[in-house]
Amino acid sequence: MIAEGIINVDTEAAKQLGFTSDCFNPASYLWKRGNTIVISFIMSKRKGMFCRLMQTIRELGFDFEIPTPCNRMIEIGIKQNWNFYQKEDCVFGVIEFLTNKKEGANNERSRTNSRRTEAAD
C-alpha cells in the first residue's frame, strides 16, 4: 500500500514503483493522490527508466498524470497513445496534463502536439 502524499526516491513506496536512486536522480519525487501517481519532478539516469516507471505504475493499478510535460515526455506519450487534458488553476492558469486516463482526455491535442514537435525538428 502506498500512502497519500510525496514519494521520494528510495522510500518503501518508491521501491514498490521501481523509483530508486540507481535509476533516478535523488532530487526526483512523485505524489500519490487517490489512485493517481503525479509525476512531479523526475530526472532519469538512463534511457528507458521513465517508460519503465510508467509501465510499473499502470501494472500496479494506478493512473498517472504528468503536469506540464517536457518535450521528451510528450514524444514518449504520443508513441504510447497517452492522452492530454487541460485544467484551470487559480494561480497558474491553464495547465496541460499528459495521462493514461481516458476521461476528459483530448486526443486531438496529441496529434496537434505531434505535428508541432515534428515541425520544430
Biopython code that builds the backbone (N, CA, C, O; Angstrom):
import numpy as np
from Bio.PDB.StructureBuilder import StructureBuilder

atoms = [
    (1, "MET", "N", (0.849, -1.188, 0.000)),
    (1, "MET", "CA", (0.000, 0.000, 0.000)),
    (1, "MET", "C", (0.889, 1.244, 0.000)),
    (1, "MET", "O", (1.879, 1.318, 0.728)),
    (2, "ILE", "N", (0.526, 2.186, -0.804)),
    (2, "ILE", "CA", (1.276, 3.430, -0.902)),
    (2, "ILE", "C", (0.432, 4.550, -0.301)),
    (2, "ILE", "O", (-0.708, 4.769, -0.709)),
    (3, "ALA", "N", (1.005, 5.259, 0.676)),
    (3, "ALA", "CA", (0.286, 6.328, 1.371)),
    (3, "ALA", "C", (0.154, 7.559, 0.475)),
    (3, "ALA", "O", (0.939, 7.753, -0.453)),
    (4, "GLU", "N", (-0.846, 8.382, 0.767)),
    (4, "GLU", "CA", (-1.044, 9.656, 0.073)),
    (4, "GLU", "C", (0.151, 10.569, 0.328)),
    (4, "GLU", "O", (0.787, 10.490, 1.379)),
    (5, "GLY", "N", (0.450, 11.427, -0.626)),
    (5, "GLY", "CA", (1.486, 12.432, -0.432)),
    (5, "GLY", "C", (2.728, 12.171, -1.257)),
    (5, "GLY", "O", (2.713, 11.418, -2.231)),
    (6, "ILE", "N", (3.792, 12.811, -0.842)),
    (6, "ILE", "CA", (5.047, 12.776, -1.593)),
    (6, "ILE", "C", (5.681, 11.393, -1.555)),
    (6, "ILE", "O", (5.611, 10.685, -0.550)),
    (7, "ILE", "N", (6.300, 11.025, -2.671)),
    (7, "ILE", "CA", (7.063, 9.780, -2.764)),
    (7, "ILE", "C", (8.475, 10.171, -3.180)),
    (7, "ILE", "O", (8.719, 10.517, -4.335)),
    (8, "ASN", "N", (9.385, 10.113, -2.242)),
    (8, "ASN", "CA", (10.789, 10.411, -2.529)),
    (8, "ASN", "C", (11.502, 9.154, -3.000)),
    (8, "ASN", "O", (11.096, 8.039, -2.674)),
    (9, "VAL", "N", (12.554, 9.339, -3.761)),
    (9, "VAL", "CA", (13.367, 8.229, -4.260)),
    (9, "VAL", "C", (13.855, 7.380, -3.086)),
    (9, "VAL", "O", (14.228, 7.904, -2.037)),
    (10, "ASP", "N", (13.845, 6.069, -3.283)),
    (10, "ASP", "CA", (14.371, 5.064, -2.349)),
    (10, "ASP", "C", (13.543, 4.858, -1.083)),
    (10, "ASP", "O", (13.974, 4.111, -0.205)),
    (11, "THR", "N", (12.373, 5.488, -0.949)),
    (11, "THR", "CA", (11.498, 5.174, 0.191)),
    (11, "THR", "C", (10.830, 3.833, -0.104)),
    (11, "THR", "O", (10.934, 3.323, -1.220)),
    (12, "GLU", "N", (10.153, 3.264, 0.877)),
    (12, "GLU", "CA", (9.471, 1.980, 0.666)),
    (12, "GLU", "C", (8.452, 2.075, -0.465)),
    (12, "GLU", "O", (8.366, 1.179, -1.305)),
    (13, "ALA", "N", (7.679, 3.164, -0.486)),
    (13, "ALA", "CA", (6.701, 3.357, -1.565)),
    (13, "ALA", "C", (7.403, 3.445, -2.914)),
    (13, "ALA", "O", (6.942, 2.864, -3.897)),
    (14, "ALA", "N", (8.510, 4.166, -2.961)),
    (14, "ALA", "CA", (9.259, 4.325, -4.201)),
    (14, "ALA", "C", (9.794, 2.983, -4.705)),
    (14, "ALA", "O", (9.768, 2.710, -5.905)),
    (15, "LYS", "N", (10.269, 2.168, -3.800)),
    (15, "LYS", "CA", (10.801, 0.855, -4.187)),
    (15, "LYS", "C", (9.732, -0.011, -4.824)),
    (15, "LYS", "O", (10.029, -0.780, -5.738)),
    (16, "GLN", "N", (8.480, 0.097, -4.357)),
    (16, "GLN", "CA", (7.377, -0.650, -4.968)),
    (16, "GLN", "C", (7.185, -0.257, -6.430)),
    (16, "GLN", "O", (6.774, -1.071, -7.257)),
    (17, "LEU", "N", (7.491, 1.007, -6.736)),
    (17, "LEU", "CA", (7.324, 1.535, -8.090)),
    (17, "LEU", "C", (8.587, 1.406, -8.945)),
    (17, "LEU", "O", (8.553, 1.681, -10.145)),
    (18, "GLY", "N", (9.698, 0.989, -8.333)),
    (18, "GLY", "CA", (10.971, 0.973, -9.056)),
    (18, "GLY", "C", (11.589, 2.351, -9.163)),
    (18, "GLY", "O", (12.413, 2.602, -10.041)),
    (19, "PHE", "N", (11.196, 3.238, -8.277)),
    (19, "PHE", "CA", (11.643, 4.638, -8.273)),
    (19, "PHE", "C", (12.830, 4.741, -7.317)),
    (19, "PHE", "O", (12.705, 5.238, -6.198)),
    (20, "THR", "N", (13.979, 4.261, -7.780)),
    (20, "THR", "CA", (15.160, 4.121, -6.933)),
    (20, "THR", "C", (16.332, 4.934, -7.472)),
    (20, "THR", "O", (16.363, 5.312, -8.644)),
    (21, "SER", "N", (17.285, 5.191, -6.598)),
    (21, "SER", "CA", (18.406, 6.077, -6.938)),
    (21, "SER", "C", (19.345, 5.495, -7.996)),
    (21, "SER", "O", (20.142, 6.233, -8.575)),
    (22, "ASP", "N", (19.269, 4.206, -8.255)),
    (22, "ASP", "CA", (20.089, 3.667, -9.351)),
    (22, "ASP", "C", (19.495, 4.032, -10.708)),
    (22, "ASP", "O", (20.183, 3.961, -11.727)),
    (23, "CYS", "N", (18.223, 4.419, -10.726)),
    (23, "CYS", "CA", (17.539, 4.778, -11.971)),
    (23, "CYS", "C", (17.181, 6.258, -12.082)),
    (23, "CYS", "O", (17.080, 6.791, -13.187)),
    (24, "PHE", "N", (16.987, 6.928, -10.935)),
    (24, "PHE", "CA", (16.529, 8.315, -10.925)),
    (24, "PHE", "C", (17.383, 9.165, -9.992)),
    (24, "PHE", "O", (17.873, 8.682, -8.972)),
    (25, "ASN", "N", (17.555, 10.427, -10.350)),
    (25, "ASN", "CA", (18.281, 11.375, -9.519)),
    (25, "ASN", "C", (17.592, 11.465, -8.150)),
    (25, "ASN", "O", (16.364, 11.520, -8.089)),
    (26, "PRO", "N", (18.359, 11.482, -7.054)),
    (26, "PRO", "CA", (17.762, 11.539, -5.716)),
    (26, "PRO", "C", (16.884, 12.773, -5.448)),
    (26, "PRO", "O", (16.074, 12.753, -4.521)),
    (27, "ALA", "N", (17.028, 13.831, -6.234)),
    (27, "ALA", "CA", (16.187, 15.018, -6.062)),
    (27, "ALA", "C", (14.791, 14.820, -6.662)),
    (27, "ALA", "O", (13.907, 15.652, -6.454)),
    (28, "SER", "N", (14.589, 13.743, -7.391)),
    (28, "SER", "CA", (13.303, 13.456, -8.030)),
    (28, "SER", "C", (12.245, 13.111, -6.992)),
    (28, "SER", "O", (12.560, 12.625, -5.905)),
    (29, "TYR", "N", (10.984, 13.369, -7.338)),
    (29, "TYR", "CA", (9.891, 12.972, -6.449)),
    (29, "TYR", "C", (8.591, 12.824, -7.224)),
    (29, "TYR", "O", (8.428, 13.382, -8.309)),
    (30, "LEU", "N", (7.672, 12.064, -6.647)),
    (30, "LEU", "CA", (6.336, 11.829, -7.171)),
    (30, "LEU", "C", (5.332, 12.201, -6.084)),
    (30, "LEU", "O", (5.721, 12.435, -4.940)),
    (31, "TRP", "N", (4.054, 12.257, -6.426)),
    (31, "TRP", "CA", (2.976, 12.452, -5.445)),
    (31, "TRP", "C", (1.921, 11.398, -5.682)),
    (31, "TRP", "O", (1.621, 11.069, -6.830)),
    (32, "LYS", "N", (1.359, 10.870, -4.630)),
    (32, "LYS", "CA", (0.191, 9.989, -4.753)),
    (32, "LYS", "C", (-1.021, 10.763, -4.272)),
    (32, "LYS", "O", (-1.042, 11.317, -3.172)),
    (33, "ARG", "N", (-2.037, 10.784, -5.136)),
    (33, "ARG", "CA", (-3.284, 11.467, -4.820)),
    (33, "ARG", "C", (-4.420, 10.541, -5.261)),
    (33, "ARG", "O", (-4.698, 10.408, -6.453)),
    (34, "GLY", "N", (-5.071, 9.903, -4.287)),
    (34, "GLY", "CA", (-6.096, 8.924, -4.626)),
    (34, "GLY", "C", (-5.467, 7.743, -5.339)),
    (34, "GLY", "O", (-4.504, 7.154, -4.848)),
    (35, "ASN", "N", (-6.015, 7.394, -6.505)),
    (35, "ASN", "CA", (-5.467, 6.284, -7.289)),
    (35, "ASN", "C", (-4.508, 6.783, -8.374)),
    (35, "ASN", "O", (-4.204, 6.056, -9.319)),
    (36, "THR", "N", (-4.040, 8.007, -8.236)),
    (36, "THR", "CA", (-3.192, 8.621, -9.260)),
    (36, "THR", "C", (-1.805, 8.928, -8.708)),
    (36, "THR", "O", (-1.661, 9.458, -7.606)),
    (37, "ILE", "N", (-0.789, 8.586, -9.496)),
    (37, "ILE", "CA", (0.587, 8.981, -9.198)),
    (37, "ILE", "C", (0.895, 10.179, -10.097)),
    (37, "ILE", "O", (0.821, 10.087, -11.322)),
    (38, "VAL", "N", (1.237, 11.289, -9.475)),
    (38, "VAL", "CA", (1.560, 12.517, -10.210)),
    (38, "VAL", "C", (3.072, 12.576, -10.367)),
    (38, "VAL", "O", (3.818, 12.511, -9.391)),
    (39, "ILE", "N", (3.503, 12.701, -11.606)),
    (39, "ILE", "CA", (4.925, 12.771, -11.916)),
    (39, "ILE", "C", (5.337, 14.233, -11.769)),
    (39, "ILE", "O", (5.267, 15.013, -12.719)),
    (40, "SER", "N", (5.767, 14.584, -10.561)),
    (40, "SER", "CA", (6.029, 15.988, -10.246)),
    (40, "SER", "C", (7.366, 16.469, -10.770)),
    (40, "SER", "O", (7.442, 17.489, -11.455)),
    (41, "PHE", "N", (8.405, 15.747, -10.453)),
    (41, "PHE", "CA", (9.754, 16.161, -10.856)),
    (41, "PHE", "C", (10.625, 14.922, -10.900)),
    (41, "PHE", "O", (10.949, 14.351, -9.858)),
    (42, "ILE", "N", (11.008, 14.499, -12.101)),
    (42, "ILE", "CA", (11.895, 13.334, -12.199)),
    (42, "ILE", "C", (13.006, 13.585, -13.196)),
    (42, "ILE", "O", (12.829, 14.269, -14.203)),
    (43, "MET", "N", (14.143, 13.016, -12.887)),
    (43, "MET", "CA", (15.295, 13.005, -13.786)),
    (43, "MET", "C", (15.818, 11.577, -13.796)),
    (43, "MET", "O", (16.363, 11.099, -12.801)),
    (44, "SER", "N", (15.647, 10.898, -14.928)),
    (44, "SER", "CA", (16.134, 9.529, -15.018)),
    (44, "SER", "C", (17.621, 9.529, -15.360)),
    (44, "SER", "O", (18.128, 10.435, -16.022)),
    (45, "LYS", "N", (18.295, 8.495, -14.893)),
    (45, "LYS", "CA", (19.740, 8.386, -15.105)),
    (45, "LYS", "C", (20.084, 7.638, -16.387)),
    (45, "LYS", "O", (21.166, 7.811, -16.949)),
    (46, "ARG", "N", (19.146, 6.800, -16.844)),
    (46, "ARG", "CA", (19.407, 6.004, -18.033)),
    (46, "ARG", "C", (18.172, 5.996, -18.933)),
    (46, "ARG", "O", (17.045, 6.169, -18.468)),
    (47, "LYS", "N", (18.405, 5.795, -20.203)),
    (47, "LYS", "CA", (17.329, 5.703, -21.175)),
    (47, "LYS", "C", (16.414, 4.531, -20.807)),
    (47, "LYS", "O", (16.881, 3.459, -20.424)),
    (48, "GLY", "N", (15.116, 4.756, -20.931)),
    (48, "GLY", "CA", (14.135, 3.713, -20.682)),
    (48, "GLY", "C", (13.562, 3.683, -19.280)),
    (48, "GLY", "O", (12.561, 3.010, -19.038)),
    (49, "MET", "N", (14.174, 4.396, -18.359)),
    (49, "MET", "CA", (13.712, 4.360, -16.967)),
    (49, "MET", "C", (12.346, 5.022, -16.797)),
    (49, "MET", "O", (11.512, 4.539, -16.031)),
    (50, "PHE", "N", (12.119, 6.115, -17.501)),
    (50, "PHE", "CA", (10.828, 6.807, -17.422)),
    (50, "PHE", "C", (9.705, 5.891, -17.907)),
    (50, "PHE", "O", (8.681, 5.764, -17.234)),
    (51, "CYS", "N", (9.882, 5.252, -19.063)),
    (51, "CYS", "CA", (8.855, 4.354, -19.600)),
    (51, "CYS", "C", (8.622, 3.169, -18.669)),
    (51, "CYS", "O", (7.487, 2.738, -18.468)),
    (52, "ARG", "N", (9.700, 2.652, -18.109)),
    (52, "ARG", "CA", (9.565, 1.529, -17.182)),
    (52, "ARG", "C", (8.765, 1.944, -15.940)),
    (52, "ARG", "O", (7.934, 1.177, -15.453)),
    (53, "LEU", "N", (9.016, 3.155, -15.429)),
    (53, "LEU", "CA", (8.269, 3.661, -14.282)),
    (53, "LEU", "C", (6.781, 3.777, -14.616)),
    (53, "LEU", "O", (5.937, 3.361, -13.823)),
    (54, "MET", "N", (6.457, 4.333, -15.775)),
    (54, "MET", "CA", (5.053, 4.474, -16.184)),
    (54, "MET", "C", (4.393, 3.105, -16.310)),
    (54, "MET", "O", (3.241, 2.934, -15.912)),
    (55, "GLN", "N", (5.110, 2.135, -16.858)),
    (55, "GLN", "CA", (4.581, 0.779, -17.002)),
    (55, "GLN", "C", (4.300, 0.157, -15.632)),
    (55, "GLN", "O", (3.253, -0.457, -15.431)),
    (56, "THR", "N", (5.229, 0.316, -14.700)),
    (56, "THR", "CA", (5.049, -0.232, -13.354)),
    (56, "THR", "C", (3.861, 0.419, -12.659)),
    (56, "THR", "O", (3.070, -0.268, -12.014)),
    (57, "ILE", "N", (3.730, 1.727, -12.783)),
    (57, "ILE", "CA", (2.595, 2.432, -12.182)),
    (57, "ILE", "C", (1.286, 1.830, -12.692)),
    (57, "ILE", "O", (0.379, 1.561, -11.905)),
    (58, "ARG", "N", (1.189, 1.622, -13.990)),
    (58, "ARG", "CA", (-0.035, 1.047, -14.576)),
    (58, "ARG", "C", (-0.235, -0.396, -14.133)),
    (58, "ARG", "O", (-1.357, -0.796, -13.823)),
    (59, "GLU", "N", (0.838, -1.181, -14.100)),
    (59, "GLU", "CA", (0.736, -2.589, -13.689)),
    (59, "GLU", "C", (0.249, -2.730, -12.248)),
    (59, "GLU", "O", (-0.421, -3.705, -11.910)),
    (60, "LEU", "N", (0.586, -1.760, -11.404)),
    (60, "LEU", "CA", (0.143, -1.786, -10.008)),
    (60, "LEU", "C", (-1.281, -1.255, -9.845)),
    (60, "LEU", "O", (-1.805, -1.209, -8.731)),
    (61, "GLY", "N", (-1.901, -0.859, -10.945)),
    (61, "GLY", "CA", (-3.298, -0.439, -10.916)),
    (61, "GLY", "C", (-3.524, 1.041, -10.697)),
    (61, "GLY", "O", (-4.656, 1.465, -10.461)),
    (62, "PHE", "N", (-2.461, 1.841, -10.770)),
    (62, "PHE", "CA", (-2.586, 3.280, -10.606)),
    (62, "PHE", "C", (-2.718, 3.965, -11.963)),
    (62, "PHE", "O", (-2.286, 3.434, -12.986)),
    (63, "ASP", "N", (-3.316, 5.142, -11.953)),
    (63, "ASP", "CA", (-3.268, 6.039, -13.098)),
    (63, "ASP", "C", (-2.088, 6.967, -12.875)),
    (63, "ASP", "O", (-1.554, 7.041, -11.769)),
    (64, "PHE", "N", (-1.677, 7.677, -13.921)),
    (64, "PHE", "CA", (-0.640, 8.690, -13.743)),
    (64, "PHE", "C", (-1.041, 9.972, -14.446)),
    (64, "PHE", "O", (-1.800, 9.966, -15.416)),
    (65, "GLU", "N", (-0.513, 11.066, -13.932)),
    (65, "GLU", "CA", (-0.665, 12.386, -14.538)),
    (65, "GLU", "C", (0.696, 13.065, -14.542)),
    (65, "GLU", "O", (1.456, 12.981, -13.577)),
    (66, "ILE", "N", (0.985, 13.734, -15.643)),
    (66, "ILE", "CA", (2.234, 14.490, -15.751)),
    (66, "ILE", "C", (1.861, 15.934, -16.068)),
    (66, "ILE", "O", (1.544, 16.250, -17.215)),
    (67, "PRO", "N", (1.893, 16.820, -15.063)),
    (67, "PRO", "CA", (1.578, 18.229, -15.346)),
    (67, "PRO", "C", (2.732, 18.892, -16.097)),
    (67, "PRO", "O", (3.903, 18.633, -15.816)),
    (68, "THR", "N", (2.385, 19.740, -17.045)),
    (68, "THR", "CA", (3.352, 20.458, -17.887)),
    (68, "THR", "C", (4.512, 19.550, -18.317)),
    (68, "THR", "O", (5.662, 19.794, -17.953)),
    (69, "PRO", "N", (4.204, 18.503, -19.092)),
    (69, "PRO", "CA", (5.253, 17.568, -19.504)),
    (69, "PRO", "C", (6.287, 18.231, -20.414)),
    (69, "PRO", "O", (5.959, 19.100, -21.223)),
    (70, "CYS", "N", (7.534, 17.806, -20.264)),
    (70, "CYS", "CA", (8.599, 18.318, -21.140)),
    (70, "CYS", "C", (8.440, 17.690, -22.531)),
    (70, "CYS", "O", (7.678, 16.739, -22.701)),
    (71, "ASN", "N", (9.151, 18.219, -23.507)),
    (71, "ASN", "CA", (9.018, 17.747, -24.890)),
    (71, "ASN", "C", (9.304, 16.254, -25.028)),
    (71, "ASN", "O", (8.601, 15.556, -25.759)),
    (72, "ARG", "N", (10.328, 15.757, -24.333)),
    (72, "ARG", "CA", (10.644, 14.324, -24.438)),
    (72, "ARG", "C", (9.505, 13.470, -23.885)),
    (72, "ARG", "O", (9.187, 12.427, -24.456)),
    (73, "MET", "N", (8.888, 13.896, -22.787)),
    (73, "MET", "CA", (7.747, 13.155, -22.239)),
    (73, "MET", "C", (6.580, 13.174, -23.218)),
    (73, "MET", "O", (5.874, 12.175, -23.364)),
    (74, "ILE", "N", (6.375, 14.298, -23.885)),
    (74, "ILE", "CA", (5.309, 14.406, -24.886)),
    (74, "ILE", "C", (5.571, 13.431, -26.029)),
    (74, "ILE", "O", (4.657, 12.735, -26.470)),
    (75, "GLU", "N", (6.804, 13.376, -26.510)),
    (75, "GLU", "CA", (7.151, 12.443, -27.585)),
    (75, "GLU", "C", (6.855, 11.005, -27.179)),
    (75, "GLU", "O", (6.269, 10.245, -27.950)),
    (76, "ILE", "N", (7.260, 10.637, -25.973)),
    (76, "ILE", "CA", (7.010, 9.286, -25.468)),
    (76, "ILE", "C", (5.504, 9.054, -25.339)),
    (76, "ILE", "O", (5.001, 8.001, -25.731)),
    (77, "GLY", "N", (4.789, 10.032, -24.791)),
    (77, "GLY", "CA", (3.350, 9.913, -24.607)),
    (77, "GLY", "C", (2.606, 9.701, -25.917)),
    (77, "GLY", "O", (1.668, 8.906, -25.980)),
    (78, "ILE", "N", (3.019, 10.402, -26.954)),
    (78, "ILE", "CA", (2.388, 10.247, -28.266)),
    (78, "ILE", "C", (2.621, 8.828, -28.784)),
    (78, "ILE", "O", (1.696, 8.194, -29.291)),
    (79, "LYS", "N", (3.846, 8.331, -28.659)),
    (79, "LYS", "CA", (4.157, 6.960, -29.100)),
    (79, "LYS", "C", (3.372, 5.920, -28.304)),
    (79, "LYS", "O", (3.005, 4.872, -28.835)),
    (80, "GLN", "N", (3.117, 6.211, -27.033)),
    (80, "GLN", "CA", (2.424, 5.264, -26.155)),
    (80, "GLN", "C", (0.900, 5.449, -26.173)),
    (80, "GLN", "O", (0.177, 4.745, -25.468)),
    (81, "ASN", "N", (0.417, 6.402, -26.985)),
    (81, "ASN", "CA", (-1.018, 6.713, -27.060)),
    (81, "ASN", "C", (-1.599, 7.180, -25.729)),
    (81, "ASN", "O", (-2.745, 6.869, -25.404)),
    (82, "TRP", "N", (-0.808, 7.925, -24.961)),
    (82, "TRP", "CA", (-1.334, 8.545, -23.755)),
    (82, "TRP", "C", (-2.185, 9.724, -24.175)),
    (82, "TRP", "O", (-2.232, 10.067, -25.356)),
    (83, "ASN", "N", (-2.847, 10.338, -23.236)),
    (83, "ASN", "CA", (-3.824, 11.380, -23.540)),
    (83, "ASN", "C", (-3.440, 12.710, -22.892)),
    (83, "ASN", "O", (-2.699, 12.766, -21.910)),
    (84, "PHE", "N", (-3.974, 13.771, -23.482)),
    (84, "PHE", "CA", (-3.787, 15.117, -22.961)),
    (84, "PHE", "C", (-5.105, 15.650, -22.427)),
    (84, "PHE", "O", (-6.172, 15.321, -22.946)),
    (85, "TYR", "N", (-5.030, 16.467, -21.400)),
    (85, "TYR", "CA", (-6.170, 17.268, -20.985)),
    (85, "TYR", "C", (-5.645, 18.528, -20.322)),
    (85, "TYR", "O", (-4.479, 18.603, -19.934)),
    (86, "GLN", "N", (-6.521, 19.517, -20.196)),
    (86, "GLN", "CA", (-6.154, 20.785, -19.567)),
    (86, "GLN", "C", (-7.060, 21.036, -18.374)),
    (86, "GLN", "O", (-8.222, 20.632, -18.355)),
    (87, "LYS", "N", (-6.496, 21.716, -17.376)),
    (87, "LYS", "CA", (-7.260, 22.065, -16.184)),
    (87, "LYS", "C", (-6.881, 23.486, -15.790)),
    (87, "LYS", "O", (-5.715, 23.873, -15.861)),
    (88, "GLU", "N", (-7.867, 24.245, -15.380)),
    (88, "GLU", "CA", (-7.658, 25.623, -14.942)),
    (88, "GLU", "C", (-7.168, 25.630, -13.494)),
    (88, "GLU", "O", (-7.741, 24.959, -12.637)),
    (89, "ASP", "N", (-6.121, 26.380, -13.231)),
    (89, "ASP", "CA", (-5.591, 26.537, -11.874)),
    (89, "ASP", "C", (-5.694, 28.015, -11.509)),
    (89, "ASP", "O", (-5.398, 28.885, -12.329)),
    (90, "CYS", "N", (-6.117, 28.297, -10.271)),
    (90, "CYS", "CA", (-6.337, 29.690, -9.870)),
    (90, "CYS", "C", (-5.038, 30.495, -9.798)),
    (90, "CYS", "O", (-5.074, 31.723, -9.873)),
    (91, "VAL", "N", (-3.897, 29.827, -9.656)),
    (91, "VAL", "CA", (-2.620, 30.526, -9.580)),
    (91, "VAL", "C", (-1.891, 30.520, -10.924)),
    (91, "VAL", "O", (-1.390, 31.553, -11.366)),
    (92, "PHE", "N", (-1.833, 29.354, -11.571)),
    (92, "PHE", "CA", (-1.009, 29.192, -12.764)),
    (92, "PHE", "C", (-1.775, 29.285, -14.081)),
    (92, "PHE", "O", (-1.167, 29.256, -15.150)),
    (93, "GLY", "N", (-3.079, 29.394, -14.018)),
    (93, "GLY", "CA", (-3.870, 29.438, -15.246)),
    (93, "GLY", "C", (-4.114, 28.038, -15.776)),
    (93, "GLY", "O", (-4.274, 27.095, -15.001)),
    (94, "VAL", "N", (-4.145, 27.897, -17.095)),
    (94, "VAL", "CA", (-4.409, 26.599, -17.718)),
    (94, "VAL", "C", (-3.145, 25.751, -17.666)),
    (94, "VAL", "O", (-2.065, 26.178, -18.077)),
    (95, "ILE", "N", (-3.312, 24.539, -17.148)),
    (95, "ILE", "CA", (-2.196, 23.592, -17.054)),
    (95, "ILE", "C", (-2.520, 22.390, -17.925)),
    (95, "ILE", "O", (-3.621, 21.845, -17.857)),
    (96, "GLU", "N", (-1.568, 21.982, -18.736)),
    (96, "GLU", "CA", (-1.738, 20.810, -19.580)),
    (96, "GLU", "C", (-1.192, 19.577, -18.865)),
    (96, "GLU", "O", (-0.138, 19.630, -18.232)),
    (97, "PHE", "N", (-1.918, 18.470, -18.973)),
    (97, "PHE", "CA", (-1.517, 17.209, -18.363)),
    (97, "PHE", "C", (-1.403, 16.135, -19.432)),
    (97, "PHE", "O", (-2.157, 16.124, -20.405)),
    (98, "LEU", "N", (-0.462, 15.245, -19.240)),
    (98, "LEU", "CA", (-0.325, 14.026, -20.018)),
    (98, "LEU", "C", (-0.716, 12.903, -19.071)),
    (98, "LEU", "O", (-0.256, 12.883, -17.929)),
    (99, "THR", "N", (-1.558, 11.963, -19.513)),
    (99, "THR", "CA", (-2.085, 10.944, -18.610)),
    (99, "THR", "C", (-2.422, 9.661, -19.357)),
    (99, "THR", "O", (-2.532, 9.650, -20.583)),
    (100, "ASN", "N", (-2.583, 8.590, -18.604)),
    (100, "ASN", "CA", (-3.104, 7.353, -19.176)),
    (100, "ASN", "C", (-4.621, 7.272, -19.007)),
    (100, "ASN", "O", (-5.249, 6.344, -19.519)),
    (101, "LYS", "N", (-5.219, 8.232, -18.296)),
    (101, "LYS", "CA", (-6.666, 8.246, -18.084)),
    (101, "LYS", "C", (-7.372, 8.559, -19.402)),
    (101, "LYS", "O", (-6.847, 9.280, -20.249)),
    (102, "LYS", "N", (-8.559, 8.008, -19.554)),
    (102, "LYS", "CA", (-9.342, 8.240, -20.768)),
    (102, "LYS", "C", (-10.334, 9.381, -20.608)),
    (102, "LYS", "O", (-10.547, 10.149, -21.546)),
    (103, "GLU", "N", (-10.953, 9.506, -19.419)),
    (103, "GLU", "CA", (-11.994, 10.517, -19.239)),
    (103, "GLU", "C", (-11.398, 11.925, -19.284)),
    (103, "GLU", "O", (-10.371, 12.209, -18.667)),
    (104, "GLY", "N", (-12.069, 12.783, -20.026)),
    (104, "GLY", "CA", (-11.639, 14.173, -20.118)),
    (104, "GLY", "C", (-10.433, 14.397, -21.011)),
    (104, "GLY", "O", (-9.981, 15.530, -21.180)),
    (105, "ALA", "N", (-9.914, 13.324, -21.580)),
    (105, "ALA", "CA", (-8.712, 13.459, -22.409)),
    (105, "ALA", "C", (-9.076, 14.036, -23.770)),
    (105, "ALA", "O", (-10.192, 13.867, -24.262)),
    (106, "ASN", "N", (-8.117, 14.712, -24.355)),
    (106, "ASN", "CA", (-8.300, 15.326, -25.657)),
    (106, "ASN", "C", (-7.244, 14.765, -26.594)),
    (106, "ASN", "O", (-6.123, 15.270, -26.648)),
    (107, "ASN", "N", (-7.603, 13.719, -27.332)),
    (107, "ASN", "CA", (-6.632, 13.089, -28.219)),
    (107, "ASN", "C", (-6.250, 13.974, -29.397)),
    (107, "ASN", "O", (-5.170, 13.805, -29.964)),
    (108, "GLU", "N", (-7.106, 14.910, -29.777)),
    (108, "GLU", "CA", (-6.758, 15.844, -30.845)),
    (108, "GLU", "C", (-5.506, 16.628, -30.459)),
    (108, "GLU", "O", (-4.688, 16.954, -31.319)),
    (109, "ARG", "N", (-5.355, 16.930, -29.179)),
    (109, "ARG", "CA", (-4.172, 17.639, -28.688)),
    (109, "ARG", "C", (-2.915, 16.827, -28.965)),
    (109, "ARG", "O", (-1.875, 17.397, -29.294)),
    (110, "SER", "N", (-2.993, 15.514, -28.838)),
    (110, "SER", "CA", (-1.851, 14.652, -29.100)),
    (110, "SER", "C", (-1.391, 14.806, -30.543)),
    (110, "SER", "O", (-0.198, 14.947, -30.810)),
    (111, "ARG", "N", (-2.337, 14.779, -31.466)),
    (111, "ARG", "CA", (-1.964, 14.911, -32.867)),
    (111, "ARG", "C", (-1.414, 16.297, -33.159)),
    (111, "ARG", "O", (-0.453, 16.427, -33.918)),
    (112, "THR", "N", (-1.995, 17.329, -32.578)),
    (112, "THR", "CA", (-1.513, 18.697, -32.761)),
    (112, "THR", "C", (-0.097, 18.830, -32.240)),
    (112, "THR", "O", (0.766, 19.400, -32.907)),
    (113, "ASN", "N", (0.142, 18.305, -31.054)),
    (113, "ASN", "CA", (1.469, 18.396, -30.472)),
    (113, "ASN", "C", (2.485, 17.617, -31.294)),
    (113, "ASN", "O", (3.635, 18.038, -31.420)),
    (114, "SER", "N", (2.074, 16.491, -31.852)),
    (114, "SER", "CA", (2.960, 15.693, -32.681)),
    (114, "SER", "C", (3.411, 16.503, -33.886)),
    (114, "SER", "O", (4.593, 16.518, -34.228)),
    (115, "ARG", "N", (2.459, 17.176, -34.528)),
    (115, "ARG", "CA", (2.813, 17.992, -35.692)),
    (115, "ARG", "C", (3.729, 19.141, -35.290)),
    (115, "ARG", "O", (4.668, 19.466, -36.016)),
    (116, "ARG", "N", (3.464, 19.762, -34.131)),
    (116, "ARG", "CA", (4.295, 20.874, -33.676)),
    (116, "ARG", "C", (5.716, 20.393, -33.394)),
    (116, "ARG", "O", (6.684, 21.071, -33.738)),
    (117, "THR", "N", (5.840, 19.222, -32.767)),
    (117, "THR", "CA", (7.163, 18.676, -32.455)),
    (117, "THR", "C", (7.916, 18.360, -33.733)),
    (117, "THR", "O", (9.104, 18.663, -33.842)),
    (118, "GLU", "N", (7.232, 17.745, -34.717)),
    (118, "GLU", "CA", (7.881, 17.422, -35.995)),
    (118, "GLU", "C", (8.328, 18.680, -36.715)),
    (118, "GLU", "O", (9.403, 18.708, -37.315)),
    (119, "ALA", "N", (7.507, 19.723, -36.657)),
    (119, "ALA", "CA", (7.839, 20.981, -37.332)),
    (119, "ALA", "C", (9.061, 21.639, -36.703)),
    (119, "ALA", "O", (9.818, 22.327, -37.388)),
    (120, "ALA", "N", (9.256, 21.433, -35.410)),
    (120, "ALA", "CA", (10.380, 22.041, -34.712)),
    (120, "ALA", "C", (11.693, 21.337, -35.012)),
    (120, "ALA", "O", (12.765, 21.925, -34.871)),
    (121, "ASP", "N", (11.608, 20.059, -35.433)),
    (121, "ASP", "CA", (12.837, 19.287, -35.702)),
    (121, "ASP", "C", (13.572, 19.717, -36.928)),
    (121, "ASP", "O", (14.613, 19.147, -37.255)),
]
sb = StructureBuilder()
sb.init_structure("model")
sb.init_model(0)
sb.init_chain("A")
sb.init_seg("    ")
for serial, (resi, resn, name, xyz) in enumerate(atoms, 1):
    if name == "N":
        sb.init_residue(resn, " ", resi, " ")
    sb.init_atom(name, np.array(xyz, "f"), 0.0, 1.0, " ", f" {name:<3s}", serial, name[0])
structure = sb.get_structure()
